[in-house]
Amino acid sequence: MIPENMNDIDLKMEELNNEGKSIDKDTLIKETVLQLFQAYLDNAEDGHYDTGYLLDNNQIEVKNIANKSVAFIKDNEGFIESFKKDSFTLLLWLEKEAHRVANL
């Protein structure tokens, strides 16, 4: 299950710690944002054709199957901050952006 809010992040952190794996919360949030975006993109494209790469805390680059850059998704506030502040709104925006990329 991909975490969708801070409560889910806390549960995932606890699960990982119980498995002896160490990760900081901000890193887990960044990984979560990228996983969610990729899931939305795969759904919008009816398959895995394009791939998102997290460049930094506020930008995802999308490359096609030929490894050519096709889009950039930018959150001026930063994905970590946006997720902590209002994950629901961020997830809706990521889904909208995935559909936009799928229609390029």
Secondary structure, DSSP 8 states (H G I E B T S, - for coil): ----SHHHHHHHHHHHHHTT----HHHHHHHHHHHHHHHHHHHHTTS--SEEEEEETTEEEEE-TTS-EEEEEE-TT-HHHHHHHHHHHHHHHHHHHHHHHHT-
